[in-house]
Amino acid sequence: MNNKILDFNMNIRKFYDLSIKQEFSEQQTNSFGVPKATAKPFQIDNFVGDTNQGGSCNFDEIKIIPHCNGTHTECIGHILNSRDSIVDLLDDVFVQALLISCYSVSAEENTDKYIPYITSDDLLITKSELEKNIKDYDLVGKALIIRTIPNPDSKQIRDYNQSPSPFFTNDAMQYIFDKGVKHLLVDLPSIDKAYDDGMLSNHRIFWDVELGVKEKKYSKEHHKTITEFIYVNDEIHDGEYLLNLQIAPFDLDASPSRPIIFEI
C-alpha cells in the first residue's frame, strides 16, 4: 500500500465527473451483447415500490452487469479463480493522474503485436501513440486516463456490438505496465479486443498474470485497477489531475464506479 502523503493545492469545487450516467432506459451504453441494465419498482403482495402506482415510497429492483452496462472499475479477480473483490483491493482515496488523448490506427498502419490476432478492420492504440503523449512523465504508482479521438457524445449510449471499439496492442499495454501505472482508466468497453478467444492478453499483461493461468500468486500488481466505459468531455484539457476513484461497495471483482478528477 502506498502511504506517501500527497501535498497539492486543489479547488474542491472545480472537478470533472468521468462516469457515464447509468440510464435504465433503451438509451444506454452496452458491450458483449448482454441485456440492458434495468430498474423496476419492487412488488410484493399488495405493495408496490412506486408512489405513482399508489405506493408509499419508491424503491426499485435493479439488474445490472457492471462489466458491460456502464462505467465500472475492476480488479485482478476478473481473471482469477480466487474472485478477488474490488472493495478489498482498491487502496487509494486520492491518486495523481495524467490525462492524455490518443488516436487509433488501422491494422494496415500497425507494426505492434496482439494475442490472439489482429484483423484488417481492427483499430488499435499503439505503443508509439502512448509514448508520444506520455513522454518522460513519471507514472509509477499513479493513474493514467486515456481519451480516444474522435470523442463524440454518442460514446455515452453506444452499443459496441454494432460499433466495435479500438483496443490496445500488447506492446502498448506492456509499455503501460513498464511505466508503473497503478490505475488505468479508458473510454473503451475493454482494453482488449471484444472477441479474443477468451485470452484477455492485455488484462494479463497489466496484472502480470501469464496467459491461461487462473490461480492466484502474490504480486504487487494485485492492487492495480482498470476502469472502463468512462467519458471525458472535450472541455477537459490533457494534463495532470488528482483522481478520486469512487466505487460502490460491491463484494465482486468489479463495481459501478464514479471517477472524479480535480485540477491541481
Stockholm file with secondary structure:
# STOCKHOLM 1.0

chainA/1-264         MNNKILDFNMNIRKFYDLSIKQEFSEQQTNSFGVPKATAKPFQIDNFVGDTNQGGSCNFDEIKIIPHCNGTHTECIGHILNSRDSIVDLLDDVFVQALLISCYSVSAEENTDKYIPYITSDDLLITKSELEKNIKDYDLVGKALIIRTIPNPDSKQIRDYNQSPSPFFTNDAMQYIFDKGVKHLLVDLPSIDKAYDDGMLSNHRIFWDVELGVKEKKYSKEHHKTITEFIYVNDEIHDGEYLLNLQIAPFDLDASPSRPIIFEI
#=GR chainA/1-264 SS CCCCCCCCCCCTTCEEECSCCCCCSSCCCBCTTCCCCEEEECEETTEESCGGGTCSSCCEEEECCHHHHSCEEECGGGSSTTCCCHHHHCCCSEEEEEEEEEECEEGGGCCCCCSSCCCTTCEEECHHHHHHHHTTCCCTTCEEEEEEESCCGGGGTCBTTTSCCCEECHHHHHHHHHTTCSEEEESSSCSSCSSSTTCCHHHHHHHTCCTTCCSCCCCGGGGCEEEESCCCCTTSCSEEEEEEEEECCCSSSEEEEEEEEEEC
#=GC SS_cons         CCCCCCCCCCCTTCEEECSCCCCCSSCCCBCTTCCCCEEEECEETTEESCGGGTCSSCCEEEECCHHHHSCEEECGGGSSTTCCCHHHHCCCSEEEEEEEEEECEEGGGCCCCCSSCCCTTCEEECHHHHHHHHTTCCCTTCEEEEEEESCCGGGGTCBTTTSCCCEECHHHHHHHHHTTCSEEEESSSCSSCSSSTTCCHHHHHHHTCCTTCCSCCCCGGGGCEEEESCCCCTTSCSEEEEEEEEECCCSSSEEEEEEEEEEC
//
